[in-house]
Amino acid sequence: MLNALDKELLKTVADLEDLPKGAYNIRKDGKLLSRAASANIQIESNAEGTGIVVTIAPGTINESVHIPVILSEAGLYDVVYNTFIIGAGADVTIIAGCGIHCGGPAPEGHEGIHEFRVEKGARVKYVEKHYATGPGRGKRTLNPTTKVFLAENAQAEMELTQIGGVDDANRLNEATLGPGSVLVITERVLTDGHQRAVSRNEIILAGDNSRSNMVSRSVIKGNSKQDFYATMVARARCFGHIECDAIIMDNGTNETIPSLKAEHPDAELTHEASIGKIASDQLTKLMSLGLGYEEAVNRIIQGFLK
């Protein structure tokens, strides 16, 4: 069912060697490739036929669901609308990601709109990797959207990674936090050549004692460009922090704008941002240990993105 190219893409974006155990939904070239449910995790096509609804039963613990997308069809721009309902008290991991293989001059792209409804006391870890490869010259586009709604004392941890090969990316993250809820977002993006990536984020701390931490790590190489915009709005007694760091190499450019809006007198909001090149003393130290220049640079970049 999976050819060698499919397996390579799935391994890169979802750490899968073959079809996984448990619940999963694998989409290839705009169509369902394979699907399985479990006793506690149901996956169904939505009413419009444009995506899936993943329903996780209350109290489900230590289970996962894989929902990767792979593309290799020339000229295809695939759009999906997925909804995840995480029942009260559940603790699960959702592993997504999109891999594109471009073999010719025609463009290929994917747009995934994911909505998360995390119910009272539930916890979800969401891991998403984006990657593009192939010898073709067609433009590779990935435009992900995540919308997160956290009920009382719910938690969401999101790891969002763009690991290479994507020519154009526009990411949108939106979240609304209820009382006592926690949201942690870690975003890692690497661009090179003439690639462009934009990340827009709006986090609304609506409930008392809600907390959020947004961390962005960017590496901009060649003539690529990255822009990062993050707005954190406090509407209750809460705590929020934005941290964004970028390494610029070659002729790369970057614009970083963190924004804090306190609409409650007991809100605590902080941010820090830095843009710069790799420190020469770091390179010198690694090269003194026997690493070549390129190897030392790659070691620093990998450590930074981790």
N, C-alpha and C positions, 0 to 999 in steps of 0.2 A: 504493500500500500504506500509506503514511503520510499522514494528513490534516494539516491546518494545526496543530491542537492537539498532535498527536503530535510534530510537528517542533519546535514551541515548547518542549515539555518536554524533548525530547532535546537540543536546543541548550543549554538551561539546565543540565542535570545532567551531560551527557557531551560537550559541545562538538561535537555532531554536526549537520550540516546535512541529512544524508540517511543512507542505509545506508552504513556504513563499509567500507573495503577491509580485506581480511585476515579474521582470525577475529573473530566476534561472536555474541552471543546477546541478542536483544531480546525482552523479556517485556511483554505488554500485558494488563491486566485479568485477571491470573491465568493467562494462556495464552501459549504460544510464538507470537510474531509473525513472527520471522525468525531464521535461524541460518546461519552459515557457518564452516567450519574452514579451516585452512591446512596446508601441508606439515609444519610443526613444532608446531602447536597444534590439538589435538583437543577437541571439545566434544560430550559425550554426555549424555543424560538419565540420572539415577541409577537404581538398581535399583527404588527405591520410587516413582519418578515424581514426586518432590516437589522436584526441583531438577536441577542439572547437575553434571557432573564435567569440569573443564578440566585437560587433561594437556599440559604443555609439555615437549617433548623436551629431553634433556640437550644443553648447548652452544648452545641457541637464543639469538641475540643480536639486540638492537635490533628486536624485534617487540612488538606490542601486541595486546590483546584487549579488546573492549568488551562489557559485560554489563549495560546499563541496564534499569531497570524503569519503566514508566509506568502510571498508574492514572487512570481517569476514570469508572469504573462505580460508581454509588451503592450504598452498603451493603456493598461488598466489603472484606474484610480478607484480604490475600494473604500466604501464608507460603511461603518457599522455603529449601531447604538446599543450599548450593553448596560444592563441594570443589575446591581448586586444588592441583595437584601440579606444582611447579616443579623440573624435572630438574637434576641436578648441573651446575654451571658455566653455567647459563642466566642471561640478563640481560634482563628483560622488564618491560613496564608493563601493569597491569590497570586499566581505567577502568570504574568502576561508577557507581551513583547511582540515586536514585528520585525521580521527579516525580509529584506528585498534582495533579489538577485536580478541584475540588469544585464541582458546579453546583447543588446543592440542599441539603435539610436532612439527608439521610442521611450517616452517617459513612463515611470511607474510610481504609484503612490498609495498611501493608506491614511485614512482619517478615522480614528477610533474615539467615540464619545462614550465615556464610562461614568455612570452615576452610582454612587455608593450610599446606601442607607444603612447606617450602623446603629442598631437599636440599643436600648438601655443596657449598660454594663458589658457590651460586646467589645471584642478587640479584633482588628484585622491588620495583617501585614500585606502590603501590596508591592510586588516587585515587577518593574517594567523595564525592558531593555529594547532599544531600537538600534538597528544595524543594517547597513546596505553594502553590497559587494557586487562583483561581476565585471567583465571586460567591456561592457557596453558604455556608450556615451550618453545614453538617455538620462534625463533628470530624475533623481530619486527624492521623493517628497514624503515626509511623515508629519502629520498634524494631529497630535493627541490632545484630548480634552478630558479632564477629570473634574467631577462635581461631587463633593463630599458633604454629607449631612450627618452630624454626630449627635445622638441623643444623650441623655443624662449619663455621665460617667462612662461614656464610650471612648474607645481609643483607636486611632489609626496611625500606622507607620507606613510611609510611602518612600520607596527607593526608585527613583526615576533616572535612567541612564541612557545617554546617546553615545555609543562607543565607536562610531566611525562610519564613514561612507555616505552619510546623508547630506544631500546637496541643499535642501531647504526644509526647515522645520519651524513650525509655529505651535508652541505649547500654551495651553490655557489651563490653569489650576484654580478652582473656586472651592471654598469650604465655608460652612457655617457650623459653629461649635455651640453645643448646649451646655448646661451646668455641669461642672466637674469633668468635662471631656478634655481629651488630649490629642493633639495632632502634631506629628513630626514628619517633615518633608525633607528629604535629601536628594538634591538634583545634581547630576554630574554630566557635563557635556564637553565633547571633544570635537573641534572642527578643524579643517585643513583646506588647502587650495582656495577655491572661491566659494566655499560653502557659507551658508547663513543660517543662524538659529536665533529665534526670539522666544523668550519665556515670559509670560504674563501671569501674575498671581494675585488673587484677592482672598484674604482670609478674614472672616468676620467672627470675632469672639463675642458671641451673643449671650452666653450664660455665665453666671457667677462661678468663679474659681476655674474657669476654662483656661487652658494653656496651649500655646503653640510655638514651635521652633521651626523656622525655615532656613535651610542651609543650601547654598549654591556653590558649586565648584566648577569653574570653566577654564578650559585650555584652548587658546585661539592661535592657530598656526597658519603659515602661508599668508594668503591674502583674505582669509576668512573674517567673518564678522559675527559677533554675538551681542545680543541685547537682553538685559535682565531687568524686569520691572516687578516689584513686589509691594503690595499695599496690605497693611494689617490694620483692621478697624476694631477698636475696643468699645463695646456697648455695655459692658458690665465690669464688675471687679474681676480682673483677670491678669494674665501675664503673657506677653508675646515677645519674640525675638527674631530678627532677621540677620543672617550672616551670609555675605556674598564675597567670594574671593576669585580673582581671575588672574591667570598667567598669560601674558601676551608674548608671542614669539614672531620672528620675521616681520611681516607687515600687517599683522592682525589688528583689528580694532574692536573696541568694546564700549558699551554704554550700560552703566549700572545705576538704577534709581530705586532705592528702598524708600518707602513712604509709611509713616506712622500716623494714625488718626485716633486720638483719644476722645471718646464721647461719653466717658464716665469718669468721675473724679478719683476713683480708686484703681484706675487702670495703670499697669506698669508695662511700658513698651520700650524696647531697646533695639538698636541695630549697629552693625559694623560692616564696613566694606573696604576692600583693597583691590587695586589693579596694579600689576607690575610684572617685571621680568624675573626669570630664575636668578636667584642670588649667586653671585660669582663664587662666594666662599663655599656654597654647597657643591658646585661643580668641582672646585679645586679639591675638596675633601674626598669626593668619590673617585676622582681621577688619580689622586695620590694613592688610592687603594688598588690601582691597577685597571680601572675601567677606562675605556675609550670615551671620547667626547659624546658621541651619539648615545652610547650605552648609558652614560651618566645622566644625560638629559632625559632619556626614556625612564630611567629608574626614578628620577625626581617627579616626573609627570604621573607615573603610576601611583606613587606614594601620595601625591597630592589629590588625585581623583578617588583614592580609597577613603 
